[in-house]
C-alpha cells in the first residue's frame, strides 16, 4: 500500500541552525500538510499546501517556517533559525482531492527534531 | 475554546474486554467529519475510523465503532475485544467544511491493555 515517507527520522540541531524536513507524499494525492507534536502534547496543524501554494496556515507557522514542493514529488518544511521550542515530532500528511467525503489524511511516520 | 475535548488522559482495559474512549466536539458548521487516529509508541499516526456529520448510521471498522451522538456533540470510539496491541495513544480529530481537510486534534487518551 502506498505510504507517506519522511526523512530524516530524527535530527539533532543547534539553536539558530536551519533545518529541512523532507516528505514524499502519496503520488496521486493533491493536498499536503505539516503537523507537529511537542512531546506529550496534542498534534497541531502547521500548514496545508495545494496547487503549489499554501492554502492555510496556523499561528505557529510564522516567518521562520516555509514549505515548498521543489520537484513534484518531495514536500519540504524548512525552519530557518531553530529555537528550543521547535523541538517536536513533525508529521507530514497527504490527502487525495476527494476520498469520498472522508478527507482522510495519510500520515508519515514523523521526523523527530531536537534543538539543543 | 477547545474544538475537540478528550477528557480521559489514560484508560486501562483488560484483554478481550470492550472499552469506550470519549470525545466531544464543538462546531457551528452543519457539515463536518470526525476521525480517530491511533498512535503507538513508535510514533506514527494510524487512521482508524471516520464519521460524517450527515451519516445516518454509526461508523464501524472491524473491532472499532464510533458512537456518534450528534445532539450531544460526542463521537466516542468503542474498541471491542481489546488486544495487547491496542495499547497506544488515541486521538479524536475533526475536519470542518472549507478547511481543506485540515484536522483539529484532541489531547489524546492513552489506552493500556492489560492481561
Interface residues (C-beta under 8 A of the other chain):
Chain A: X31 X33 X35 X41 X42 X43 X44 X45 X48 X50 X55 X56 X89 X91 X93 X95 X101 X102 X103 X104 X105 X106 X107 X108 X109 X110 X112
Chain B: X33 X35 X37 X42 X43 X44 X45 X46 X47 X50 X52 X91 X93 X95 X99 X100 X101 X102 X103 X104 X105 X106 X107 X108
